[in-house]
């Protein structure tokens, strides 16, 4: 190596600007094995403690993007605008499952690179695992076919897309450096930039059910993401959104998937969830010229949902990616765990507080999520019928329903969930969208 790894490590340790060529070589070494786990661990901790300046954060992101293959419009074989959305992670957040087919129905092509859950936030690919046969890891040829037939494809990052990120993330996860802002930015955007997108929208969440606990933290991350995306010539906007309660009235893989299917079939309600889909989607459609204004875009997205065209796109996508579930049948839903018990209010009052993070952790402990990347999951467990903050409750009113493999697990989860909820006086919940960051 022309630049030994210590060149980069010493510069970060001392808070000095990085040599671009040394950084590029260091990152390429992550992908091909020349940069060892020890080097990556030292780098991650140094960045966590010392940070990176804006220039070096951008350079790290682009080097991670360039560590693998890139998908151009020619590779994907579509003429429609290529757009995508990314969420920093929350509880009851299945926006991708509804938004991708809505956007496809409006004329966009949506190659949505998603991930699996780790910790209390659910993963989009885990929710889709409740569809038997769904293949998240596909070759570029299958992605191309899915985009041509359905207009959208929700898949995992290919083995050759930003491979340096995969190596560095595994080290971050075991070295308490997941929350380093420059590393978060590089991890998110290196994968998005590996695809020739025309626009990207970011949903940066804050609150009890998000990694960013405060709005200030979320704004710092949103500004860094938009700045780097803009420097990489990717049109981007970020919305800072509230995550002090689950976005859907459900937490869990099958429970969330089933609610999305309800919405696609025109039954069920989830006003905050649908509103966020309209907000994020209207930016994208307007930015790439598929609508002349955000109000016009919102009307088009609403029509895509109400007309059933978004459902058609979802079914085509699911079939292209391997599922044989009978999604045409309006009553088909993913199976839930065999034991279902309600949590009932023990006093009159208003649902005043909800520890969304704790509820997400309970789903993980029921088996619906991962504590380690190698863990398998049970998509059938979780919570459903979750009441919203501000709802009035009477003694005996159901607050939520737990779904578990056995009575013992269900009873335990109910007792724990009660501790995560407070009934008190009337409150005014925070607005859904707290702010917006644009280039």
N, C-alpha and C positions, 0 to 999 in steps of 0.2 A: 504494500500500500504506500502510495506517495506521501500520504498524510496519516501517520499512526493515530488510532482512536484517542490517544491521550491529548492530541492537539485540540480536539473539540472539547473533551472533558475539562481540561484546564481552563479554557476560555469561559465556559459556562460557570465553572466553579468560582472564577474570579470576577464574574459579571462583565466580561469583555465581549465586544462584537465578534462574531464567528467568521472565520475564513470561508467564503461560499464554497470553494472547491473542496476544502476539508470536510465541510458539513455534507456535501453531496456524496463524497466517498464514504463517509461514516454511515449514511442512510442506505446507500446501495449495499454496503456490507451487512446491514440487517437482513436484507433479502437473500443474500447468497452465502451467509454464514461467516464472513470475515469479521464482522462485528459480533462479539460474543455476548451472551446474556449478562455477564458481569459488566461489560462496557455499557450495555443498554440500561441496566439497573442504575449504574452510576450517573448516566446521562439523565434519566428520568428524575432521579432525586435532586440532582443539581438544578434542573429546570424548575422543579417544584419549589425549591428553596430560593433560587435566584431570579427565576423568570427568564424570558427572552424578549428582546426588543422587537418592534413591529417588523423590521426588515428581516430579522432572523426567523421570526415565526412564519412569515411568508415563504422564505427560502426552505425551511423545514417541510412545510406543506407541499411545495412543488417537488422537492426531492423525493418525498414519500409517494406522491402521485407517479413520478417518473421511475419508481423502482419496479414497475410492472407494465403490463399492457394498457393501452388506451383504446376506447371504443369510439370510433368516429361515426358520423352520420352514414357514411358508405357501409360500414360494418353492420349497422342496424337496419339499413334498407328502407327507411321511411322518409317521406317528404314533410310530414307534419312537424310543428315545433316540438322540440325535446325539452320537457320540463320535469322537475322533481321537487319534493318536499322533504325536509328533515325535522324531526323533533328531538329535543335533548332528553326526552324521556319523562314519563309521568305515570300516573295510576289511572287505569280505565281509559287509556289513550289508544284508540283503534282508528284514528283519523285516516291513516293510510288506506285502510280497507274500504272506506267509503269514498275518499277523495280521488284516489287513482281512477276508478271507473267513471266517476262523474267527469273528471277532466278529459278522459278518453272519449266520452260521449259528446264532448264539446269540440272535438277535433284535434286534440293534442296527442302526442305520443309520450307515454310516461314510463321510462325505464327506472323503476323505483328500487334502489339498492337499500335493503333493510337489514336488520340484525336480529339476533336472539336476545332474550332478556338475561340480565345478570344482576342479582340483587332484587330490590323491591319493585323496580319498574319492569313492566312486561315488555316482551319483544314482539314485533310485528310478525316475524316468521313463526314464533311459537303459537300465536293466535291462528295462523293458517295451518298449523300442524293438526288442528282439530278437524281439518278436511282430509279424510283418508286418501293417501296417495299423492298429496301435494308435494311437488319437487321444488325446493328452494335453490338448490345448486344446479345450474344448467350451463350448457355450453353456449357460446355466442350465437350459434346457429339456431338454437331453440329460443333464445331471447328474441332474435330477429323475427322468427315465425310468430311468436306470441304478440309482439308489437304490431305486426302486420295484420293479424287476425282480430286481436282484441283491443289494440290501442294502448294497452298497459300491461306491465309485468312487474309483480312484486317478488323480488328474488334476493338471495344473499350475494355478497361480493364474491366474484370468481377467485379461484386460487391465485391467478396471475394479475389481479387488480390490486394495486397498492399493497404488495406483500410485506413491505417493511412495516406497515401499520399493524398487520396481524402479529408480527413478531414483537413489536414494541408494546402493543396492548397487553399481550400475555404477561409481559414483565411488569407493566404498570399495575396490573390487577393484583399482583402478589407483593408489591413494594410500597403500597399506600400512596401512589402517585396518580391515581385515576383523576383526581380533581385539579390537576395542574392545567391552567387555562391554555397556555400555548400548545400543550399536548392534546387537549380536547379539540382545539381548532384544527390542528394538523390531522388528527384522526378522522374527524367528520369530513373535512373538505378534500382530503387526498382521495377518498373513495368517490366523492361526488364529481371531482374534477377529472377522474379517470374516464368519465363519459362526456361526450361533447354536448353538454346541455346548453340550451338557449336561455334558461332562467331557473333560478332556485329560490324557494321560499323556506325560511327557517322559523320554527316554532320553539322559542326559548322559554321554558317553563320555570316558574318560581312558586315557592310555598311548601307546605308540609309534605306534599307528594312529589317533590322534584329534587334534583341534585342541588340546584341553586335555591337556598332558603329565602333569600331576600330579593326584592326587586332590583336593588343596586348591583348585586352579584350577577343577576340575569342580564342587566343592561351592559355590564362590563364584557360578559361573554358574547352577547349579541353584537356589540360594536366591533369586537375583535374578529368575529366570524364574517361580518359584512365587509370589513376593511380588507381582509385577506382575499375573500371571494372577488371583490372589486379589482384588487391588484392582479388577480389571475384572469381578469377580463370575463368573469361570469356575473351577469346581472343578478342581483340578489337583494332581498329585503328580509328583515327579521321582525317578528311579532313577539312581544313579551306577554305571556299569558298566565293567568292564575291557575295554580294547581293546589289549592287548599281543600279541594274535594275531588273525587274521581270525575273525570270528564264525562264518561258514560255512567249510567246508574248500575254499573257492573264492574267487577274486577275478576279476571281469570280468562283463560284462553277460549274455551267454548262459550262461556257466558257472554263475553264481549263479541265474539264472532256471531252469535245468535242474535244479539241486538242489532248488529249491522245488517244481517240478513232481514230482520224485521223492517228496518228502514228502507232497504232496497226493494222489498215487496210492498211497501206502502202502508205498513202497519207499525204500531209502536211509536213512541215519541222520545226524543232526547234533544231538547232545544239548544242547550249549550253546545253539545257535540256538533249538531248540524250547523249552528251558527259559526263555529270555528272552521268547519270545512268550507263554508261559503266565503269567509274572510280570507283564508289562505288561498283558496282557488281563484278568487276574483283578482288578486294581485297577479297570479301567474298568467291567467288568460289575457288580462289587459297588457301585461308586459310584453307578450309575444305577438300581440296584434289579433288575437282571436276574439277580442271584444274591444269596443272603443272607449269604454269607461268601466269602472268597477261596479256601478249599479247595473249596467247592462250584463256584465259578467255574472253577477249574482243571479240575475233572472235566468240566464242560460243554464247555470249550474242547478238551480232549483227545478227547471224544466227537465233536465237530464234525470234527476231523481224521481220527480213526480210522474214522468211519462213511462218509466220502466226501462229506458235506454241504458241507464247506469247498471241496472241489474243484468241486462243482456251482456254488457261488457265484462262484468264480474264473472259471469258464468263462462264466457269464452276464455277468459284468462285462466280460471281454475282448471278448465278442461285442457287447455294448452299445456298447463304445468302438472298434469297427471292425475287430478282427482276424478273419481268416478261417483262422487256424491250426487244425489238426485236434486240438484239445486233448482231445477225448473219447477219442482213441486213446492207450492207456497208454504206447506206445512213442514218441510224438511228442516230440521235443526240438528246441530251437533249434540250427541248425547251428553247428559250431565251425570255427575256422581250419584250413586243410589240413595244417599241420605240427604234430605233437605229439611232444614229447621229455620224458623223465623226468629229474629231478635226483635223483641217487643219493647216499647217504651214503658218505663216503670214510673213515669210521672207525666203530668200535662206540661206542655211548654213548647218551645221552639228549638229546632235542631240548631244549636249555637256553634258547635265546634266539631271538627272531624279530623283525626290524625290520619291523613290519607297514606302517609308513609307506613304507619303501623298496619293499616289494613292490607297494604300491598305485601308487607312482610308476612302477614298471616297466610296469605294465599301461597307464598313460597313455602312456608312451613307445612301447609296442607299437601304439598307436593306439586303445586302448579307453577313453580319457578325454580331457579337454580341458585345455589350457594357457590358452586364451582362450575367452571365451563363444561366439565365432563358429565355433570348431572343430567339424568333423564327427567322428563316432566310428565305429569298427569294432566292433560288438557281439560278434564271433566270437572275439576274442583274449582271453587271460587265463591264469590259473592254475586248476588243479583238483587234487583228491585231495591237498590240503595236510594234512600230519600235524599233530597237536596238540602244544603244549608239554607236556613230560613223557613223550612217547612214547619207548619204547626202540627204537633203530635198530641194525641190523647193517650191516657193510660191504656196499654194493650195494643196500640197501633203498631204495625210492623215497621221497623226501621230498615231492615235488610233481610235477605235470605242467604243462609250458608249452604253450600253443596260440598259434601265430604264423602270419603269412602266408607266410613262407619260412624256409628252413633257417638263413640268416644271422641273421635276427632271433631265431629260437628259440635258437640257440647263444649269442648275445650275452645274452639274457635269463637263460639258465641260469647263465652265468658271473657275472652281476650278482646273481642270487638267492642263489648260494652265499655271497657276501659278507654277505648279510643274515641268515644263519642260523648259529647256533653249536651244535655238538654237544659236550656235556660230561658232567658228573656229573648224577645224578638231582636233580630239583627238584620243588617243590610249586607248581604254577601258582596265581596269585591266584584268589580266588573270582570268579564272574561278577558278582554284585551286591555292590558295595562299600559302598553306603549308600543312604539314602532321605531325601528332603526333602519334608515335608508342610506344608500351611498351618497 
